[in-house]
Amino acid sequence: MTPPDTGPHIDTALVGRLVDAQFPQWSRLPLERVEPAGSDHVIHRLGDELSVRLPRHAGARGQAAKEFRWLPRLAPHLPLAVPVPVAVGEPGCGYPWPWAVSRWLPGEAATVAVLGDSAEAAGELAGFLTALQRFEAPEGRAGAELAGRPLSERDGATREAIARTDGVFDAGALTGLWNEAMAAPAWDRPPVWFHGDFHTGNLLTVDGRLSAVIDFEGLGRGDPARDLMIAFTLMTPATRAVFRDALGVDDATWTRGRGWALATGLNAHVAHAAADPRVAAQTTRQITQALLG
């Protein structure tokens, strides 16, 4: 998650002007803002079959082009649905960044209440990550822009967040886990594909079953440990064990995965928890589950 929104003001009128100017074939379709909004994009449903996503901040400005390039290549190899990009819009009408039009994916965000105890869902998620990790880019086209950033780059910010949340969480326990993650051996095998932001908010369900994975802004290649975040945002200790066994995760990668869950959970908690009780509850669970292992 990103710091609080400091980007351009995005309302339905702006989205309508952009669609009218750049994609007149859809100009007569109704627009409806989707709530709750994400931290990275403002999303509108466009008619019955399309969605429009506008980045809230500069950090998300590359997502439209990345998904347009890679998701059509990945989709045939993955066991769950992913967004189907239709078009990439250009800056305009005072809006500064590229934006995306995709096929509408039905469903609701995954929740612990619905899927947390599901061994079947844990196995499905392991299967999705296994398929993603095995994908081979055609003709070696995966470039440097997909290179993953190491967990160690988050060291300073994570230690600062631990200090800032002392009294909310056990700073000694958090520091101990973070030191373990920093000391864990690095990924020493060929780079594999990862989603990059694999948590409950980026999973969709239909009728209580997993249906789709969305939001591939963090898509890249490298250490797959960051995708283990889902084990601590969604699962219980019992279903985590099913997930880990199905994915075949070694001790060092699991420890780095706990570190990713801790770092991202603390970042989101510091940035958003005071203003958003929903985020406060989600990140508290993520942090405490990471401590459990």
N, C-alpha and C positions, 0 to 999 in steps of 0.2 A: 504494500500500500504506500501511497505517496503522502507528502505533507499536505495540509489543508489547501483547498483549491484557491489559487491566486491567479488563475488564467482568465481568458475572456469570458464575458457574460454570454451564456448560451441559452436561448429560449426557443420555443416552438416557432416563433415568427422568423428567427434567423435560419433555422433548419429549413423552413419552407422556402425562404428566398434562395438558399443555396440549391435546393432540389430544383426549383423552378428555373433557375439560371443555367444549371449544368446538365440536368436530366429532365428535359421538358416532357419526355414520354411518361413520367411519373408525377407530373405536377398536379394532376387532379385527384391523386390518391390522398385519403385522410392521413393526418399525422397525429400520433398520440405519444406523449412522453411516458417512458417506462420508469416506474419507481419500485423500490428505492434505487436511487442513482448509484452508480459505482464511483470509486474514488478516482478512476482514470478517464472515464468517458461519460458523456451524456448520451443516452440511447433513446431513440424514438422508433415506434413501430410505424411503418409506411405501408398503408393498405393492409391486406391480409397476409402477404407473402414476403415482405421485405422489412429490414431494420436499417436504421441510420445511426452511426456511431461517430460522435465528434469528440476528439481528445480535449480533456479539461486543461492539460498542462503540456509543456514542451517535451517532457520525458516520454509521453505516449505518442508523439507525432509520427514515429516510424512504424506503428503497428499496422496501419492500413496497407502499406506497401508490402510489409513482411508477410502478412496473412494472404494477400493477393498472390504473392509469388509461391509460397510454400504449402498452404493448406490444400490446394487441388492436387499436389503431388503426394502429400501425406495421407489424405483421406482414404484412398483405396486400401491402405495397409493397416488401418486402425479399426478396432472392433466396436467403437462407439462413434456416434456422429460428431462432426466438428463443423464450425461455420463454413458456409459456402459463399465466398466473396463474389460479388456481382460487378462492382465498380469501385474505383477510387476517385473521390472528388478532390478538386483543387482548392487552395485558399481563395477566398472571395467574400464579398459583402462585409468586409471588415474582419472576417475570421482568418487567422494566420496560418493554419496548418492543413495538411491533407486529412481527409476523412473518408469513411467507408460506408458502402451499401452492401449488405449481405442478405441472404435468404433468412427469413424468420425461423428461429428454432423454438418450438413450443417447449414448455416445461417450467418447473420451479427449481430454485436453488436447492441443492442437497442440504439436509440438516442432520445433526446428530440424532435427533429424535426418530427420524425415519430410517436412517441407514447405519447409525453408529454401531449397532449390535449385529449387523448383517455380515456373516462370513461370506455369503455369496457376493455382496458388493465389494468386500475386501479383495476377493479373488478376481473380480472383474477389473478393478482398478489396477491390480498387479499385472493382469493380462494386457491392459491398455499401455502401461508403461513399458512392458516387455516388447510389445509390437513397435512402439515409438522408438525405443532404443535400438532396435534392429534395422530400422529404416536406413537405406543407403541412398544418398543423394545421387540423382542421375548425372552421369558424366563428371562426378566430382565437383558439382557446382556449389557446394556449401562453402561460403567464403568467410573471411575473418570477422565480418559483422556478426556472425553467429557464435563467436568464441565466448564461452562462459567466464564470468568473473569469479575468482577464488573467494572462498568464505573468509579468508584472512583479511580481505579488504574491508570487512565489516567490523574488525576488531575494536577500533577506537570508538565508533558510534555505539556498538553494543555495550561496551564497558560503561560508557556515559549513560546509556539508558538504564543499565542495572543500578547505577548510583541514583538516578532520578526516580526510580520506582522503589527504592528501599523504603520499607514500611508498608508497601502494597504487597510485595513479594519478598521472599527470603533471599537477600542479596548474597549471602554466603553460598547458598545452594546454587543460585544462578551463576555465580562466579566459578564455582567448581565445575559445573557442566560446561560452561564456556571454555574454561582452561582445557578440559578433556577434548572438546571439539578442535581447539587450536592445536593440540598436540597429536591429534589422530593422523596417521599416515595419509598423504594425499593420494588422489586417484592416479594410478600409474599404468592404466590400460588405455587402449585407443579411445578417443572421445566418442561419446554416444549422444543421441538426441535427448533433450529434456524439454518439458513444457515450460518450466521456469517460474510458474506461479500456481502450483497445483494445490488448491485448497477448496473448501466446500463451496465458496461463492462462484467458482468457475466450473462447477459440475451441475448439470441439469437432470431432473428426474421427471418421469411421467408415470402416474399411477404407482408411485412409491418405488420405482425401479430406475436405475441409472439409464440415461438416454443420450447424453451429449457432454462433451468437454468444450469449453469456450475460452476466449481471451488468451491468445497465443503471443502477446507482446513480448514475453520473456523467452520465447522459443530460441533454443540454441544447441550447441554441441559442446560436450566436455564431461564434467563430473555429474553423474545423475543424482547425487545426494540431495540436491535442493528439492527434487520432486517427492522426497519422503515426507515433506511437510504435511501431506494429506493424512498420514498415519496419526498425526497429533492434532489436526484440526477436526477430523471426522470420527476416528475410530476409538474403540475401547482397548484396554490391554489385551483382551482375548482376540479381538478381530485384528489388532496390530500384528499379533503373532501369526495369524493366517496370512496376512498381507506380506509380511517379511519372508515367511517360508516360501510362498508362491513366487516371490520376486527373486529369492536367492541372494539376499543382501548380506555381505560380510560385516564383521564387527566395526571396522574402520569407517566404512561408508555409512553404517547406521549411526555411528557417533557423529559424523559430519552432518547427517540428516537431522539429528536432534539439535545440532548447532544452528542449522538453517531455520528450523522451526522456532528456536529461541530468539534468534536475531530478528526475524521478520515479525514475530509476535510482539516483541518489545518495541520495535520501530512503530508498528501500527498502534500499539497501546499508548505510547508517548504522544503520537501525533493526533489521535482521534478519540481516545477513550473518554476524555473529560467532556466532550461535546456529544458523544453518541453512545448511549447505553448498550446498544446492540453490538457495537465494536468492542466495547469494554468487556462484555460477557464472552464474546468469541475469542478475543486475544488472551483473556485470563485463562480460559480453558486450554488454549494452545500452549501457553507457557507452562502451566502446571502439568499437562500431559507430557510435554517434552522432558520435564524433570523426572517423571515416572519411568521413562525409557521405553 
